[in-house]
Amino acid sequence: MTREEIRAAAAALDEAERTRSQIGLLSRAHPEMSMDDAYAVQAAWVQKKLAHGRRVIGRKIGLTSKAMQAALSIDIPDSGILFDDMLFENDAAIPRDRFIQPRIEAEIAFVMKSDLKGDVGIDQVLDATHYVQPSLEILDTRIVRMDSETGATRNVCDTISDNAANAGIVLGGEKIGPRAVDLRWIGAIVMKNGEAEETGLGGGVLNHPAEGIVWLVRRLAEYGDFIRAGEIVLSGSFIRPVEARPGDAIVADFGGYGCVSCQF
């Protein structure tokens, strides 16, 4: 994609978020679009958000489960940026007009106590983590999920451009020392309106939730970037996304580590 095409795509995504009106598939408008192009669109959109006065508070990692990777025919995760206006309090009431087609995922959030950069492993990730905490990620789609004319669906380039579908984050439950427990066995029952919808364990995220952060740090290093102290990093969902419609109440029960919830 040309620089002009990248800027135009970022502007269209920004307008779609503001007006809650989806745009068409970027992968259809730009059939030769690469993942590098997609991250360039995301970066251009991030710059627009910063110019609007928003502040980066962290990162999210997506496509960490085998099922989601298979759905998009990709074998690596993707990532996006968390902004200050995406953070909701536990049990928050989400305004009806905030999102377009919200969905919910349950994840383990890492809150960093020191910078994390370069060629790292799980031990370095855990050493740099202040604590982990139960979380919900709110996904949204500023790009249509399916093209009405061709039947083509979003691919990974659409998702990456769309800030990895990120739209919100809810933190709740206990703050857990990163080495206090085996993070692979932290999991949740996710309920919608009192009925269990999905269950999962941290081990479903690349075998260990810290592995997604290892991948992210190494990818950021290729661009001279890194994870900063104080940032929140969503390590990836261990459930399939749960649709959330007006009136729905979502609760992720992490057992002894507490609950995190929101209402629409």
Short mmCIF file of the C-alpha atoms (twelve columns), coordinates in Angstrom:
data_MODEL
# 
_entry.id   MODEL 
# 
loop_
_atom_site.group_PDB 
_atom_site.id 
_atom_site.type_symbol 
_atom_site.label_atom_id 
_atom_site.label_alt_id 
_atom_site.label_comp_id 
_atom_site.label_asym_id 
_atom_site.label_seq_id 
_atom_site.Cartn_x 
_atom_site.Cartn_y 
_atom_site.Cartn_z 
_atom_site.pdbx_PDB_model_num 
ATOM 1   C CA . MET A 1   0.000   0.000   0.000  1 
ATOM 2   C CA . THR A 2   1.118   3.553   -0.649 1 
ATOM 3   C CA . ARG A 3   1.492   6.069   2.149  1 
ATOM 4   C CA . GLU A 4   -1.604  7.855   0.894  1 
ATOM 5   C CA . GLU A 5   -3.614  4.609   0.939  1 
ATOM 6   C CA . ILE A 6   -2.413  3.850   4.478  1 
ATOM 7   C CA . ARG A 7   -3.407  7.325   5.709  1 
ATOM 8   C CA . ALA A 8   -6.802  7.036   4.001  1 
ATOM 9   C CA . ALA A 9   -7.466  3.640   5.593  1 
ATOM 10  C CA . ALA A 10  -6.549  4.978   9.045  1 
ATOM 11  C CA . ALA A 11  -8.837  7.987   8.560  1 
ATOM 12  C CA . ALA A 12  -11.700 5.705   7.485  1 
ATOM 13  C CA . LEU A 13  -11.250 3.515   10.586 1 
ATOM 14  C CA . ASP A 14  -11.178 6.585   12.817 1 
ATOM 15  C CA . GLU A 15  -14.415 7.855   11.291 1 
ATOM 16  C CA . ALA A 16  -16.027 4.414   11.541 1 
ATOM 17  C CA . GLU A 17  -15.281 4.274   15.260 1 
ATOM 18  C CA . ARG A 18  -16.587 7.803   15.800 1 
ATOM 19  C CA . THR A 19  -19.823 7.295   13.834 1 
ATOM 20  C CA . ARG A 20  -20.316 3.593   14.674 1 
ATOM 21  C CA . SER A 21  -20.624 2.863   10.956 1 
ATOM 22  C CA . GLN A 22  -18.495 0.030   9.577  1 
ATOM 23  C CA . ILE A 23  -16.300 0.274   6.514  1 
ATOM 24  C CA . GLY A 24  -15.733 -2.427  3.897  1 
ATOM 25  C CA . LEU A 25  -12.958 -4.995  3.939  1 
ATOM 26  C CA . LEU A 26  -9.570  -3.380  3.451  1 
ATOM 27  C CA . SER A 27  -8.352  -6.742  2.177  1 
ATOM 28  C CA . ARG A 28  -10.856 -6.477  -0.679 1 
ATOM 29  C CA . ALA A 29  -10.024 -2.847  -1.475 1 
ATOM 30  C CA . HIS A 30  -6.286  -3.707  -1.391 1 
ATOM 31  C CA . PRO A 31  -5.920  -7.371  -2.455 1 
ATOM 32  C CA . GLU A 32  -2.115  -7.253  -2.246 1 
ATOM 33  C CA . MET A 33  -2.192  -5.901  1.307  1 
ATOM 34  C CA . SER A 34  0.482   -7.459  3.539  1 
ATOM 35  C CA . MET A 35  0.729   -7.782  7.310  1 
ATOM 36  C CA . ASP A 36  3.341   -5.014  7.257  1 
ATOM 37  C CA . ASP A 37  0.792   -2.815  5.446  1 
ATOM 38  C CA . ALA A 38  -1.800  -3.700  8.078  1 
ATOM 39  C CA . TYR A 39  0.481   -2.732  10.966 1 
ATOM 40  C CA . ALA A 40  1.285   0.503   9.107  1 
ATOM 41  C CA . VAL A 41  -2.448  1.285   8.943  1 
ATOM 42  C CA . GLN A 42  -2.779  0.494   12.648 1 
ATOM 43  C CA . ALA A 43  0.195   2.747   13.460 1 
ATOM 44  C CA . ALA A 44  -1.290  5.604   11.427 1 
ATOM 45  C CA . TRP A 45  -4.577  5.203   13.287 1 
ATOM 46  C CA . VAL A 46  -2.733  5.160   16.613 1 
ATOM 47  C CA . GLN A 47  -1.139  8.490   15.688 1 
ATOM 48  C CA . LYS A 48  -4.571  9.946   14.965 1 
ATOM 49  C CA . LYS A 49  -5.813  8.779   18.365 1 
ATOM 50  C CA . LEU A 50  -2.805  10.333  20.090 1 
ATOM 51  C CA . ALA A 51  -3.470  13.570  18.224 1 
ATOM 52  C CA . HIS A 52  -7.043  13.435  19.595 1 
ATOM 53  C CA . GLY A 53  -5.574  13.444  23.125 1 
ATOM 54  C CA . ARG A 54  -5.762  9.759   23.951 1 
ATOM 55  C CA . ARG A 55  -3.005  8.085   25.979 1 
ATOM 56  C CA . VAL A 56  -1.469  4.628   25.513 1 
ATOM 57  C CA . ILE A 57  -1.887  2.407   28.600 1 
ATOM 58  C CA . GLY A 58  -0.759  -0.917  27.170 1 
ATOM 59  C CA . ARG A 59  -1.032  -3.587  24.515 1 
ATOM 60  C CA . LYS A 60  -3.199  -6.525  23.575 1 
ATOM 61  C CA . ILE A 61  -2.232  -9.806  21.971 1 
ATOM 62  C CA . GLY A 62  -4.729  -11.693 19.836 1 
ATOM 63  C CA . LEU A 63  -4.985  -14.873 17.779 1 
ATOM 64  C CA . THR A 64  -3.185  -16.885 20.449 1 
ATOM 65  C CA . SER A 65  -5.468  -19.931 20.375 1 
ATOM 66  C CA . LYS A 66  -5.315  -22.710 17.783 1 
ATOM 67  C CA . ALA A 67  -9.004  -22.273 16.968 1 
ATOM 68  C CA . MET A 68  -8.725  -18.553 16.191 1 
ATOM 69  C CA . GLN A 69  -5.531  -19.014 14.183 1 
ATOM 70  C CA . ALA A 70  -7.175  -21.738 12.103 1 
ATOM 71  C CA . ALA A 71  -10.194 -19.523 11.448 1 
ATOM 72  C CA . LEU A 72  -7.958  -16.889 9.833  1 
ATOM 73  C CA . SER A 73  -5.454  -19.314 8.300  1 
ATOM 74  C CA . ILE A 74  -2.538  -17.838 10.246 1 
ATOM 75  C CA . ASP A 75  -0.046  -19.424 12.604 1 
ATOM 76  C CA . ILE A 76  1.154   -16.362 14.542 1 
ATOM 77  C CA . PRO A 77  -0.547  -13.955 16.966 1 
ATOM 78  C CA . ASP A 78  -1.329  -10.307 16.286 1 
ATOM 79  C CA . SER A 79  -1.279  -7.235  18.517 1 
ATOM 80  C CA . GLY A 80  -2.930  -3.876  19.120 1 
ATOM 81  C CA . ILE A 81  -2.771  -0.839  21.392 1 
ATOM 82  C CA . LEU A 82  -4.757  -0.110  24.572 1 
ATOM 83  C CA . PHE A 83  -5.796  3.503   25.216 1 
ATOM 84  C CA . ASP A 84  -6.925  5.222   28.400 1 
ATOM 85  C CA . ASP A 85  -10.539 5.600   27.296 1 
ATOM 86  C CA . MET A 86  -10.794 1.831   26.764 1 
ATOM 87  C CA . LEU A 87  -10.405 1.034   30.478 1 
ATOM 88  C CA . PHE A 88  -13.662 0.353   32.343 1 
ATOM 89  C CA . GLU A 89  -14.154 -0.330  36.052 1 
ATOM 90  C CA . ASN A 90  -15.184 -3.797  37.171 1 
ATOM 91  C CA . ASP A 91  -18.961 -4.308  36.796 1 
ATOM 92  C CA . ALA A 92  -19.183 -1.192  34.626 1 
ATOM 93  C CA . ALA A 93  -22.314 -0.378  32.662 1 
ATOM 94  C CA . ILE A 94  -21.202 -0.033  29.033 1 
ATOM 95  C CA . PRO A 95  -23.156 2.722   27.218 1 
ATOM 96  C CA . ARG A 96  -25.460 1.426   24.493 1 
ATOM 97  C CA . ASP A 97  -23.950 3.735   21.883 1 
ATOM 98  C CA . ARG A 98  -20.273 3.034   22.663 1 
ATOM 99  C CA . PHE A 99  -19.611 0.083   20.344 1 
ATOM 100 C CA . ILE A 100 -20.823 -1.364  17.039 1 
ATOM 101 C CA . GLN A 101 -20.795 -5.165  17.481 1 
ATOM 102 C CA . PRO A 102 -19.161 -5.866  20.844 1 
ATOM 103 C CA . ARG A 103 -17.895 -9.294  21.825 1 
ATOM 104 C CA . ILE A 104 -16.181 -10.405 25.028 1 
ATOM 105 C CA . GLU A 105 -13.083 -12.494 25.715 1 
ATOM 106 C CA . ALA A 106 -11.619 -13.605 29.057 1 
ATOM 107 C CA . GLU A 107 -7.882  -13.174 29.557 1 
ATOM 108 C CA . ILE A 108 -5.066  -12.849 32.045 1 
ATOM 109 C CA . ALA A 109 -3.780  -9.270  32.138 1 
ATOM 110 C CA . PHE A 110 -0.127  -8.610  32.955 1 
ATOM 111 C CA . VAL A 111 0.744   -5.303  34.638 1 
ATOM 112 C CA . MET A 112 4.412   -4.508  34.125 1 
ATOM 113 C CA . LYS A 113 6.801   -3.172  36.795 1 
ATOM 114 C CA . SER A 114 9.769   -2.671  34.463 1 
ATOM 115 C CA . ASP A 115 10.533  -2.239  30.788 1 
ATOM 116 C CA . LEU A 116 10.679  -5.386  28.684 1 
ATOM 117 C CA . LYS A 117 12.667  -5.406  25.475 1 
ATOM 118 C CA . GLY A 118 14.845  -7.487  23.205 1 
ATOM 119 C CA . ASP A 119 15.206  -11.262 22.972 1 
ATOM 120 C CA . VAL A 120 13.334  -12.416 26.079 1 
ATOM 121 C CA . GLY A 121 11.850  -15.626 27.421 1 
ATOM 122 C CA . ILE A 122 9.125   -16.524 29.915 1 
ATOM 123 C CA . ASP A 123 11.409  -15.968 32.913 1 
ATOM 124 C CA . GLN A 124 12.211  -12.417 31.804 1 
ATOM 125 C CA . VAL A 125 8.504   -11.708 31.284 1 
ATOM 126 C CA . LEU A 126 7.647   -12.924 34.786 1 
ATOM 127 C CA . ASP A 127 10.552  -10.973 36.300 1 
ATOM 128 C CA . ALA A 128 9.275   -7.773  34.639 1 
ATOM 129 C CA . THR A 129 5.657   -8.312  35.764 1 
ATOM 130 C CA . HIS A 130 4.283   -6.516  38.834 1 
ATOM 131 C CA . TYR A 131 1.180   -8.722  38.987 1 
ATOM 132 C CA . VAL A 132 -1.393  -10.485 36.831 1 
ATOM 133 C CA . GLN A 133 -5.136  -9.982  37.117 1 
ATOM 134 C CA . PRO A 134 -8.375  -11.396 35.692 1 
ATOM 135 C CA . SER A 135 -9.684  -9.342  32.793 1 
ATOM 136 C CA . LEU A 136 -12.277 -9.057  30.076 1 
ATOM 137 C CA . GLU A 137 -11.430 -7.684  26.675 1 
ATOM 138 C CA . ILE A 138 -14.172 -5.984  24.705 1 
ATOM 139 C CA . LEU A 139 -13.737 -6.542  20.979 1 
ATOM 140 C CA . ASP A 140 -15.394 -4.467  18.273 1 
ATOM 141 C CA . THR A 141 -15.372 -4.433  14.481 1 
ATOM 142 C CA . ARG A 142 -14.952 -1.144  12.651 1 
ATOM 143 C CA . ILE A 143 -14.580 -3.268  9.489  1 
ATOM 144 C CA . VAL A 144 -17.439 -5.535  8.386  1 
ATOM 145 C CA . ARG A 145 -17.055 -9.175  9.287  1 
ATOM 146 C CA . MET A 146 -18.288 -10.281 5.858  1 
ATOM 147 C CA . ASP A 147 -18.514 -8.562  2.496  1 
ATOM 148 C CA . SER A 148 -22.164 -8.574  1.391  1 
ATOM 149 C CA . GLU A 149 -21.330 -8.879  -2.316 1 
ATOM 150 C CA . THR A 150 -18.645 -11.555 -2.357 1 
ATOM 151 C CA . GLY A 151 -19.194 -13.343 0.944  1 
ATOM 152 C CA . ALA A 152 -15.504 -12.820 1.771  1 
ATOM 153 C CA . THR A 153 -14.756 -12.531 5.480  1 
ATOM 154 C CA . ARG A 154 -12.257 -10.438 7.425  1 
ATOM 155 C CA . ASN A 155 -8.743  -11.745 7.221  1 
ATOM 156 C CA . VAL A 156 -5.777  -11.092 9.482  1 
ATOM 157 C CA . CYS A 157 -4.840  -7.887  7.613  1 
ATOM 158 C CA . ASP A 158 -8.300  -6.449  8.292  1 
ATOM 159 C CA . THR A 159 -8.074  -7.430  11.957 1 
ATOM 160 C CA . ILE A 160 -4.581  -5.979  12.465 1 
ATOM 161 C CA . SER A 161 -5.545  -2.721  10.738 1 
ATOM 162 C CA . ASP A 162 -8.593  -2.532  13.016 1 
ATOM 163 C CA . ASN A 163 -6.256  -2.327  16.062 1 
ATOM 164 C CA . ALA A 164 -6.536  -6.097  16.451 1 
ATOM 165 C CA . ALA A 165 -10.302 -5.556  17.040 1 
ATOM 166 C CA . ASN A 166 -9.569  -4.020  20.431 1 
ATOM 167 C CA . ALA A 167 -12.135 -1.674  21.943 1 
ATOM 168 C CA . GLY A 168 -12.189 -2.029  25.743 1 
ATOM 169 C CA . ILE A 169 -10.762 -3.701  28.823 1 
ATOM 170 C CA . VAL A 170 -12.187 -4.494  32.269 1 
ATOM 171 C CA . LEU A 171 -9.917  -5.506  35.149 1 
ATOM 172 C CA . GLY A 172 -11.172 -7.196  38.313 1 
ATOM 173 C CA . GLY A 173 -10.616 -9.902  40.876 1 
ATOM 174 C CA . GLU A 174 -7.338  -10.515 42.682 1 
ATOM 175 C CA . LYS A 175 -3.899  -9.149  41.871 1 
ATOM 176 C CA . ILE A 176 -1.715  -12.251 41.658 1 
ATOM 177 C CA . GLY A 177 2.054   -12.472 41.913 1 
ATOM 178 C CA . PRO A 178 3.396   -13.698 38.553 1 
ATOM 179 C CA . ARG A 179 5.250   -16.581 40.209 1 
ATOM 180 C CA . ALA A 180 2.731   -17.260 42.988 1 
ATOM 181 C CA . VAL A 181 0.820   -19.818 40.930 1 
ATOM 182 C CA . ASP A 182 1.135   -21.767 37.695 1 
ATOM 183 C CA . LEU A 183 -0.487  -19.323 35.282 1 
ATOM 184 C CA . ARG A 184 -1.409  -22.144 32.912 1 
ATOM 185 C CA . TRP A 185 -4.033  -23.269 35.432 1 
ATOM 186 C CA . ILE A 186 -5.715  -19.913 35.974 1 
ATOM 187 C CA . GLY A 187 -9.015  -20.062 34.131 1 
ATOM 188 C CA . ALA A 188 -12.602 -18.906 34.125 1 
ATOM 189 C CA . ILE A 189 -16.217 -19.790 33.546 1 
ATOM 190 C CA . VAL A 190 -17.677 -17.027 31.400 1 
ATOM 191 C CA . MET A 191 -21.403 -16.470 31.846 1 
ATOM 192 C CA . LYS A 192 -23.880 -14.368 29.921 1 
ATOM 193 C CA . ASN A 193 -27.086 -13.500 31.754 1 
ATOM 194 C CA . GLY A 194 -26.389 -16.217 34.319 1 
ATOM 195 C CA . GLU A 195 -25.712 -19.035 31.842 1 
ATOM 196 C CA . ALA A 196 -22.282 -20.514 31.183 1 
ATOM 197 C CA . GLU A 197 -21.126 -19.685 27.650 1 
ATOM 198 C CA . GLU A 198 -17.423 -20.568 27.606 1 
ATOM 199 C CA . THR A 199 -14.713 -21.999 29.832 1 
ATOM 200 C CA . GLY A 200 -10.948 -22.076 29.464 1 
ATOM 201 C CA . LEU A 201 -7.503  -22.079 31.052 1 
ATOM 202 C CA . GLY A 202 -4.442  -19.902 30.660 1 
ATOM 203 C CA . GLY A 203 -2.600  -22.868 29.158 1 
ATOM 204 C CA . GLY A 204 -4.799  -22.506 26.079 1 
ATOM 205 C CA . VAL A 205 -2.814  -19.362 25.215 1 
ATOM 206 C CA . LEU A 206 0.279   -20.666 23.393 1 
ATOM 207 C CA . ASN A 207 0.743   -23.256 26.205 1 
ATOM 208 C CA . HIS A 208 1.504   -20.451 28.698 1 
ATOM 209 C CA . PRO A 209 0.016   -16.927 28.812 1 
ATOM 210 C CA . ALA A 210 3.477   -15.362 29.095 1 
ATOM 211 C CA . GLU A 211 4.442   -16.847 25.718 1 
ATOM 212 C CA . GLY A 212 2.288   -14.297 23.918 1 
ATOM 213 C CA . ILE A 213 4.204   -11.529 25.635 1 
ATOM 214 C CA . VAL A 214 7.488   -13.150 24.607 1 
ATOM 215 C CA . TRP A 215 6.260   -13.058 20.994 1 
ATOM 216 C CA . LEU A 216 5.154   -9.424  21.304 1 
ATOM 217 C CA . VAL A 217 8.416   -8.204  22.819 1 
ATOM 218 C CA . ARG A 218 10.415  -9.880  20.071 1 
ATOM 219 C CA . ARG A 219 8.165   -8.421  17.358 1 
ATOM 220 C CA . LEU A 220 8.372   -4.929  18.846 1 
ATOM 221 C CA . ALA A 221 12.166  -5.210  18.964 1 
ATOM 222 C CA . GLU A 222 12.179  -5.509  15.168 1 
ATOM 223 C CA . TYR A 223 10.764  -1.971  15.033 1 
ATOM 224 C CA . GLY A 224 12.861  -0.533  17.851 1 
ATOM 225 C CA . ASP A 225 9.923   -0.573  20.271 1 
ATOM 226 C CA . PHE A 226 9.315   -2.269  23.633 1 
ATOM 227 C CA . ILE A 227 6.831   -2.803  26.471 1 
ATOM 228 C CA . ARG A 228 7.091   -0.083  29.117 1 
ATOM 229 C CA . ALA A 229 6.854   -0.188  32.905 1 
ATOM 230 C CA . GLY A 230 3.286   0.441   34.056 1 
ATOM 231 C CA . GLU A 231 1.687   -0.846  30.880 1 
ATOM 232 C CA . ILE A 232 -1.149  -3.385  30.900 1 
ATOM 233 C CA . VAL A 233 -0.660  -6.292  28.500 1 
ATOM 234 C CA . LEU A 234 -3.582  -8.558  27.622 1 
ATOM 235 C CA . SER A 235 -1.940  -11.922 27.033 1 
ATOM 236 C CA . GLY A 236 -4.620  -13.438 24.789 1 
ATOM 237 C CA . SER A 237 -8.008  -15.028 25.184 1 
ATOM 238 C CA . PHE A 238 -8.486  -18.597 26.340 1 
ATOM 239 C CA . ILE A 239 -12.150 -18.649 25.191 1 
ATOM 240 C CA . ARG A 240 -14.020 -18.021 21.961 1 
ATOM 241 C CA . PRO A 241 -15.570 -14.520 21.743 1 
ATOM 242 C CA . VAL A 242 -18.996 -14.148 23.363 1 
ATOM 243 C CA . GLU A 243 -21.483 -11.849 21.618 1 
ATOM 244 C CA . ALA A 244 -22.747 -9.002  23.811 1 
ATOM 245 C CA . ARG A 245 -26.007 -7.229  23.019 1 
ATOM 246 C CA . PRO A 246 -27.909 -4.470  24.819 1 
ATOM 247 C CA . GLY A 247 -29.167 -5.818  28.139 1 
ATOM 248 C CA . ASP A 248 -26.550 -8.562  28.425 1 
ATOM 249 C CA . ALA A 249 -24.565 -9.056  31.636 1 
ATOM 250 C CA . ILE A 250 -21.185 -10.781 31.284 1 
ATOM 251 C CA . VAL A 251 -19.368 -12.349 34.258 1 
ATOM 252 C CA . ALA A 252 -16.052 -14.187 34.136 1 
ATOM 253 C CA . ASP A 253 -15.680 -16.273 37.305 1 
ATOM 254 C CA . PHE A 254 -11.987 -16.954 37.941 1 
ATOM 255 C CA . GLY A 255 -12.759 -19.059 41.020 1 
ATOM 256 C CA . GLY A 256 -10.492 -18.220 43.952 1 
ATOM 257 C CA . TYR A 257 -9.086  -15.249 42.035 1 
ATOM 258 C CA . GLY A 258 -12.412 -13.416 41.888 1 
ATOM 259 C CA . CYS A 259 -14.789 -12.226 39.206 1 
ATOM 260 C CA . VAL A 260 -14.650 -9.573  36.519 1 
ATOM 261 C CA . SER A 261 -17.814 -8.374  34.835 1 
ATOM 262 C CA . CYS A 262 -19.610 -5.752  32.777 1 
ATOM 263 C CA . GLN A 263 -23.138 -4.979  31.657 1 
ATOM 264 C CA . PHE A 264 -24.336 -3.632  28.330 1 
# 
